[in-house]
Amino acid sequence: KQWYQRRVAITAGILVIFGGMIGYSGDDINKFLWMVRIAEGEHPQDIQEGRYFTPEGEYRVDGRASQTMLDSMMYKMCYYRFGEVTVDHRQPPGFDRTRESVIGDRDVKLEYIEEAFTTTNWLVRIYKVKKLDNRMIKKGSRPLKAKRPRKTRKGEKGSVGKTVIVNRGKKVSTRK
């Protein structure tokens, strides 16, 4: 929920590189801790790297993964519908070849995004952000117009809105 509230303006979608199907270790879930560290620097009150580790201090995606990891958008985008997939007849559904374990949450639900495209080998996954319900414009209603700030006349000293206009080239005397 916090992710959705903090999103700036995603117009096209979200691209995720996921290697769990084919065993590609350079995927986003392996780089995720770097993303968490960067986010922690910007939002230390909301994001702490330690929450993504198990009590033993391990970074995991299997049944022993932390609840914060299982609830993260990265986990959900990588493993959405992956619990239904069998990658090898010797392994159970949801087996991640890269991390060599069965994922912790095989029934991932998406609330704020929807799957738009996934390649056959699941390496590239693209998600579309769902629209907010309260931003739907009713038929026949018109959008609100923003008020424009009052401008001063040409050549007149003053300001535009709250922006101060400075006349350059004149020295201001500070003596009394």
C-alpha positions as CSV (number, residue, x, y, z in Angstrom):
1,K,0.0,0.0,0.0
2,Q,2.8,2.4,0.8
3,W,4.4,1.7,-2.5
4,Y,1.3,2.7,-4.3
5,Q,0.9,5.9,-2.3
6,R,4.6,6.8,-3.0
7,R,4.6,6.1,-6.7
8,V,5.3,9.2,-8.6
9,A,3.8,8.8,-12.1
10,I,4.3,5.5,-13.8
11,T,2.9,5.9,-17.3
12,A,3.9,2.8,-19.3
13,G,4.4,0.1,-16.7
14,I,6.9,-1.7,-14.5
15,L,9.6,-4.0,-16.0
16,V,10.9,-6.9,-13.9
17,I,13.7,-9.2,-14.8
18,F,13.1,-12.6,-13.2
19,G,15.5,-15.6,-13.5
20,G,13.8,-18.2,-11.3
21,M,12.4,-20.1,-14.3
22,I,15.6,-20.4,-16.3
23,G,18.3,-20.1,-13.6
24,Y,19.5,-16.6,-14.4
25,S,21.2,-15.2,-11.3
26,G,21.4,-11.6,-12.4
27,D,17.7,-10.9,-11.9
28,D,16.0,-8.2,-9.9
29,I,15.2,-10.3,-6.9
30,N,19.0,-10.9,-6.4
31,K,19.6,-7.2,-6.7
32,F,16.7,-6.3,-4.5
33,L,18.7,-5.6,-1.4
34,W,20.5,-2.8,-3.2
35,M,17.2,-1.3,-4.0
36,V,16.2,-1.6,-0.4
37,R,19.4,0.0,0.8
38,I,18.9,3.0,-1.5
39,A,15.2,3.3,-0.4
40,E,16.3,3.1,3.2
41,G,18.5,6.1,2.7
42,E,15.6,8.2,1.4
43,H,12.9,6.8,3.8
44,P,14.6,5.4,6.9
45,Q,11.5,5.6,9.0
46,D,9.6,3.4,6.6
47,I,12.2,1.0,5.2
48,Q,14.8,-1.0,7.1
49,E,17.0,-3.5,5.4
50,G,16.9,-5.8,8.5
51,R,13.2,-6.5,8.0
52,Y,14.0,-8.3,4.7
53,F,16.2,-10.9,6.5
54,T,15.2,-13.9,8.5
55,P,15.8,-13.8,12.3
56,E,19.0,-15.8,11.5
57,G,20.2,-12.9,9.2
58,E,19.6,-14.7,5.9
59,Y,18.1,-13.2,2.7
60,R,15.6,-15.9,1.6
61,V,12.5,-16.2,-0.7
62,D,11.4,-19.7,0.5
63,G,9.2,-20.8,3.3
64,R,11.6,-19.2,5.9
65,A,11.5,-15.7,4.2
66,S,10.5,-12.7,6.3
67,Q,7.0,-11.4,6.2
68,T,8.3,-8.1,4.9
69,M,10.0,-9.9,2.0
70,L,6.8,-11.8,1.2
71,D,4.8,-8.6,1.2
72,S,7.2,-6.6,-0.9
73,M,6.2,-5.5,-4.4
74,M,9.4,-7.0,-5.9
75,Y,8.6,-10.5,-4.5
76,K,5.0,-10.2,-5.7
77,M,6.0,-9.1,-9.2
78,C,8.6,-11.9,-9.5
79,Y,6.6,-14.7,-8.1
80,Y,3.0,-13.8,-9.3
81,R,1.6,-17.1,-10.8
82,F,4.9,-18.8,-10.3
83,G,3.5,-21.1,-7.7
84,E,1.4,-22.7,-10.4
85,V,4.4,-23.5,-12.6
86,T,6.5,-26.7,-12.6
87,V,9.9,-26.0,-14.0
88,D,11.2,-29.6,-13.8
89,H,9.3,-32.9,-13.4
90,R,11.6,-33.7,-10.4
91,Q,10.7,-30.4,-8.5
92,P,7.4,-29.2,-7.0
93,P,5.5,-26.3,-8.4
94,G,7.0,-22.9,-7.5
95,F,10.6,-24.2,-7.5
96,D,13.0,-21.3,-8.2
97,R,16.0,-22.6,-10.1
98,T,18.2,-19.6,-9.3
99,R,17.8,-19.8,-5.5
100,E,17.3,-23.6,-5.6
101,S,14.2,-23.5,-3.3
102,V,10.5,-23.6,-3.4
103,I,9.0,-20.1,-3.0
104,G,7.4,-19.1,0.3
105,D,4.2,-17.8,-1.0
106,R,2.8,-19.8,-3.9
107,D,-0.5,-17.9,-4.1
108,V,0.6,-14.3,-4.6
109,K,-2.2,-11.8,-5.0
110,L,-1.8,-8.4,-6.8
111,E,-3.8,-5.4,-5.6
112,Y,-2.4,-2.3,-7.2
113,I,-0.9,-3.8,-10.4
114,E,-1.9,-6.3,-13.1
115,E,0.3,-8.5,-15.3
116,A,0.5,-7.1,-18.8
117,F,3.2,-9.4,-20.4
118,T,5.5,-12.3,-19.5
119,T,7.9,-13.9,-21.9
120,T,7.7,-17.7,-22.3
121,N,10.8,-18.2,-20.2
122,W,9.6,-15.7,-17.6
123,L,12.8,-13.6,-17.9
124,V,11.0,-10.4,-18.7
125,R,7.8,-9.5,-16.9
126,I,5.8,-6.3,-17.4
127,Y,3.1,-5.0,-15.1
128,K,0.5,-2.3,-15.6
129,V,-0.4,0.0,-12.6
130,K,-4.2,-0.1,-12.0
131,K,-6.0,3.2,-11.9
132,L,-7.3,4.6,-8.6
133,D,-11.0,4.2,-8.1
134,N,-11.5,7.7,-6.9
135,R,-9.8,9.2,-9.9
136,M,-12.4,7.9,-12.3
137,I,-14.2,10.9,-14.0
138,K,-18.0,10.5,-14.1
139,K,-19.6,10.8,-17.5
140,G,-20.7,14.4,-18.1
141,S,-18.6,15.9,-15.4
142,R,-15.9,18.4,-16.4
143,P,-12.4,18.6,-14.9
144,L,-11.6,21.4,-12.5
145,K,-9.6,24.3,-13.9
146,A,-6.6,25.5,-12.0
147,K,-6.5,29.1,-11.0
148,R,-3.7,31.1,-12.6
149,P,-1.6,33.5,-10.6
150,R,-2.2,37.2,-11.2
151,K,0.6,38.7,-13.2
152,T,1.8,42.2,-12.9
153,R,1.8,44.5,-16.0
154,K,4.8,44.6,-18.3
155,G,7.6,46.8,-16.8
156,E,6.0,47.0,-13.4
157,K,8.0,45.9,-10.4
158,G,6.4,43.2,-8.4
159,S,5.8,39.4,-8.4
160,V,4.1,36.7,-10.3
161,G,2.2,34.5,-7.9
162,K,4.7,33.9,-5.0
163,T,7.8,34.3,-7.2
164,V,9.7,37.5,-6.5
165,I,11.0,39.4,-9.6
166,V,14.4,40.8,-9.1
167,N,15.6,43.7,-11.3
168,R,19.2,43.0,-12.0
169,G,21.9,45.6,-12.3
170,K,20.9,47.9,-9.5
171,K,22.9,47.8,-6.3
172,V,20.8,47.8,-3.1
173,S,22.1,50.1,-0.4
174,T,22.1,48.6,3.1
175,R,23.2,51.8,4.9
176,K,20.7,53.9,6.8
